[in-house]
Amino acid sequence: MELVDIWPLHGLSLRTPRLELRPVRDEDLPALAEAALAGIHEPDRMPFAVPWTDQSPADLPGHTARFVWGTRANSHPGAWTILFSVIEDGVPIGIQDVRAMNFATTRTIHSGSWITKSRQGRGIGTEMRAAILAFAFDRLGAEYAESGAATWNDASIGVSRKLGYRENGVHRFEVRPGELVEEIGFRVTAADFVRPGWTLEVSGFEAARALLGA
């Protein structure tokens, strides 16, 4: 018996022209920690609802590992999160997440992502989100995909609009003590998804299907 027999998600892989997306493996953690430590966003603006990048350089690698392990351990068919390592030229450069509650009934997924700052501005964010949408709609059988971005986050908003998302409300939350953020919600249907000019390659899905309630 191998690890993939115990936890089939470890065999899942999505491939685009430039990237591989696979559920985070323990061997990915050092490179992901380095990618986060190298910088993701300007320190005076927090793009994440949970300000995890405020961790000190000494604490952030361990925090990242604990988050990955906890997410993996708490996923089951009724409520799951997949943290995909985004791999370019064999090196993990960020994470694309997909999550759902009661997916068998709601047929709705939610997503979020980050990539290290040096790889931003090259269309990678669009490519990795397009991969997740193609996977969700064509393999999982999702009907809706939702995401969100702070009103100042033009790059994330641009990706959403480029892929066919439509605005789905605004809500406010405190991201840091005393720091208010307004976030735009986005939603896209399978019919409105603006597909890329390439075809997603997927392997290992059938073994993982039951865990995802698909």
C-alpha positions in Angstrom: 0.0 0.0 0.0 1.2 3.5 -0.9 0.2 7.0 0.4 -2.0 7.6 -2.6 -4.0 4.4 -1.6 -4.7 5.9 1.8 -5.2 9.5 0.7 -6.2 9.6 -3.0 -5.9 13.3 -3.3 -2.2 12.9 -3.4 -2.5 11.4 -6.9 -4.5 14.3 -8.3 -2.7 16.5 -10.8 -3.9 19.4 -13.1 -1.7 20.5 -16.0 -1.8 23.7 -18.0 0.7 24.9 -20.7 3.0 26.3 -18.0 1.9 24.9 -14.7 1.2 21.8 -12.6 -1.3 22.1 -9.8 -1.2 19.3 -7.3 -2.4 19.0 -3.7 0.4 20.3 -1.4 2.9 17.6 -0.5 5.2 17.8 2.5 8.2 18.1 0.2 6.6 21.3 -1.3 6.5 23.1 2.1 10.1 24.4 2.1 9.7 26.0 -1.3 6.2 27.4 -0.5 7.6 28.9 2.7 10.4 30.5 0.7 7.9 31.8 -1.9 5.8 33.4 0.9 8.9 34.9 2.7 10.1 36.4 -0.6 6.9 38.6 -0.6 3.4 38.3 -1.9 2.0 41.9 -1.4 2.9 45.3 -0.2 3.0 45.3 3.6 0.6 48.3 3.9 -2.3 46.5 2.2 -3.6 43.1 3.2 -5.3 41.1 0.5 -6.3 38.1 2.7 -9.3 37.9 5.0 -6.9 36.2 7.5 -3.7 38.2 7.7 -1.4 35.2 7.7 1.5 37.0 6.0 1.8 39.2 9.1 3.6 36.3 10.8 7.2 37.0 11.5 9.8 35.4 9.2 10.7 33.0 12.0 7.1 31.9 12.5 5.6 31.9 9.0 7.1 28.6 7.7 5.8 26.6 10.7 2.4 28.4 10.5 2.2 27.4 6.8 2.9 23.8 7.5 0.4 23.6 10.3 -2.3 25.2 8.1 -1.6 22.7 5.3 -1.7 19.7 7.7 -4.8 20.9 9.4 -6.7 21.5 6.2 -5.8 18.1 4.9 -6.8 16.4 8.1 -10.2 18.2 8.3 -11.3 17.5 4.8 -14.1 15.0 4.2 -16.9 14.7 1.6 -19.2 17.1 3.4 -16.6 19.9 3.8 -13.3 19.9 2.0 -10.5 22.2 1.0 -7.8 21.3 -1.5 -4.6 23.4 -1.3 -2.9 23.0 -4.7 0.8 23.8 -5.0 1.3 25.9 -8.1 4.4 24.5 -9.7 6.3 26.3 -12.5 9.4 24.6 -14.0 9.4 22.1 -11.1 9.3 24.8 -8.4 6.3 25.6 -6.1 5.6 29.3 -6.4 2.3 29.6 -4.7 -1.0 28.1 -3.7 -4.4 27.9 -5.4 -7.1 26.7 -3.1 -10.6 25.2 -3.8 -13.1 24.6 -1.1 -16.8 23.5 -0.7 -19.4 22.8 1.8 -22.0 20.1 1.1 -20.9 20.1 -2.5 -23.1 17.2 -3.5 -26.1 19.5 -2.9 -24.8 23.0 -3.4 -22.6 22.3 -6.5 -20.7 25.5 -5.6 -17.0 25.9 -5.0 -15.0 28.8 -3.6 -11.4 29.7 -4.4 -8.5 31.9 -3.3 -4.9 32.0 -4.2 -1.4 33.6 -3.9 1.8 33.5 -5.8 5.2 34.9 -4.9 5.7 38.5 -6.0 8.4 37.8 -8.5 6.1 35.6 -10.6 3.2 38.1 -10.6 2.2 40.1 -13.7 2.9 37.2 -16.1 -0.6 35.8 -16.5 0.0 32.9 -14.0 -2.8 34.0 -11.8 -5.3 33.8 -14.7 -3.9 30.4 -15.8 -4.1 28.8 -12.4 -7.7 30.1 -11.8 -8.8 28.9 -15.2 -7.4 25.5 -14.4 -9.4 25.3 -11.2 -12.6 26.4 -13.0 -12.2 23.9 -15.8 -11.6 21.2 -13.1 -14.6 22.3 -11.1 -17.1 22.6 -14.0 -15.9 19.7 -16.2 -14.8 17.1 -13.6 -16.5 17.9 -10.3 -19.8 18.9 -11.9 -19.9 22.3 -10.2 -22.6 24.8 -11.3 -21.2 27.9 -9.6 -17.8 29.1 -8.6 -17.3 32.0 -6.2 -14.4 34.2 -5.2 -13.7 37.6 -3.7 -11.2 40.5 -3.8 -10.6 43.7 -1.9 -11.9 46.7 -3.8 -8.4 48.0 -4.2 -7.0 44.6 -5.6 -7.2 45.4 -9.3 -5.1 42.4 -10.3 -7.4 39.9 -8.7 -10.5 41.7 -9.9 -9.1 41.7 -13.4 -8.6 38.0 -13.3 -12.2 37.4 -12.2 -13.7 39.6 -14.9 -11.4 38.1 -17.6 -12.7 34.6 -16.7 -16.4 35.6 -16.8 -17.2 36.2 -13.1 -19.9 38.8 -12.3 -20.1 40.9 -9.2 -22.1 39.3 -6.4 -22.3 41.8 -3.6 -19.9 43.7 -1.3 -19.2 43.0 2.4 -16.9 44.7 5.0 -14.7 43.1 7.5 -11.8 43.9 9.9 -8.7 42.4 8.4 -6.3 43.8 11.1 -7.2 45.6 14.3 -8.8 48.8 13.2 -8.2 48.2 9.5 -11.5 47.9 7.5 -11.6 46.2 4.1 -14.4 46.1 1.6 -14.5 43.0 -0.5 -16.3 42.4 -3.8 -17.8 39.0 -4.2 -17.7 37.4 -7.6 -19.6 34.5 -9.1 -19.4 32.6 -12.4 -21.5 29.8 -13.8 -20.3 27.0 -16.1 -22.1 28.7 -19.0 -20.4 32.1 -18.4 -16.9 30.7 -17.8 -14.6 32.3 -20.4 -12.5 29.3 -21.3 -8.8 29.6 -22.2 -7.4 28.5 -25.5 -5.9 25.4 -24.0 -7.3 22.1 -22.6 -6.7 21.2 -19.0 -5.0 17.8 -18.4 -6.3 16.0 -15.3 -4.9 12.8 -13.8 -5.8 10.9 -10.6 -9.4 12.3 -10.4 -11.4 9.1 -10.4 -9.7 7.9 -7.2 -10.3 11.2 -5.5 -13.9 11.7 -6.6 -15.7 10.1 -3.6 -13.7 12.3 -1.1 -15.0 15.4 -2.9 -18.6 14.5 -2.9 -18.6 14.6 -6.7 
